């Protein structure tokens, strides 16, 4: 603790800035960030060392700001960087650790705190090799009856996206690429030729008769043409949704690649159409194009204003032929809810089916107490969770089925009456 400023000083403060050991520490820290999934090159490491030399080693906050300004290139990388910085640059606290080791321990009965977003990725990057290099322990063989347990694959499918490590996130992206989508179709007003003798096509019959001189008239038949309905996605990219944004974009890229007429819109404080960017075959290139197109990434939320802009500029273009709308947001509106209720009601009336995907439903005791949630809930057809692979698989299967009673929002509306 610095007695003059009252701030914690970084653990490496006694080292000179130009010391080679300090530069090696920065290099090792950058390698750990790269293993955690951040895009860091050699030039960024040199810039980080120059930045620290320019400001000098002062408080921990200044040192964190200098490295963060160089290494953090994307908004979703900030939680990973913060957790890796806390683990890598923490002070040793040797005396406190020795006292703790020599003191008797009382059983810890406190509830385990939920891991922070990016914590597992940072821990794997910093401590993974140490765990891998441990010599194998000779343990006795124990037979376990696993008839009533879940497999590792089932646990992985139910794991929250925010708590996944870098390897688990990569595995989740591969699993999304193998996702099977239903071939749902809706009838249109147009017809197509058919060999089924149910509906006669008068025009086709007369044209065929004229070709043969009307000597022989053979009837032609037709049937109603069916097409896959458009899928319109409105995804929230505000700060409260940042830990899920990137994996959601990979899911939307899979939808765009495997399904025709998918329109993707991202919103925070403004609405951005990224349909063209999502059509890139390479998912990483599509993500980079979306990041370049969006100007309000991880900012505030104006759900009502963005829905108003969508209804005014895009609804007539993309909500035809029985479109399905996927609204991905937590419903935490920063402004008034009068406009939000009006605009989502208009959106609900303009589409065939409105499905609200909310990651807050991962909590067992979820209650619709937020004003935005209470304003939106009466105007949606389904209210689904979207926080792990299992929920995304259920959503993909639900696109080809009818309205599900399991995710009926009316049960939450009854909860609203109790809250009111």
Protein Blocks (a to p, Z undefined) as FASTA:
>chain_A
ZZklopacdfklmpcfklmklmmmmmmmmmmmmmnopacdfklmmmmmmmmmmnopadfk
lmmmmmmmmmmmbfklmmmmmmmmmmmmpcfklmmmmmmmmpccdddfbdcddddehklm
mmmmmmmmmmmmpccdddddddddfklcccfklmmmmpcfklpcfklmmmmmmmmmmpcc
dddddddfbdcddfbdfbccfklmmmmmmmnoomaccddddddddddddddddddfbfkl
mmmmmmmmmmmmmmmmmpghiacdddfkbccdfklmmmpmblklmmmmmmmmpmkgoiac
dfklmmmmmmmmmmmmmmgghiacddddehiafbdfklmmmmmmmmmmmpmbdcdddfkl
mpmklccfbfklmmmmmmcfbdcddfbfklmmmmmmmmmmccdfklgcklmmmmmmmmZZ
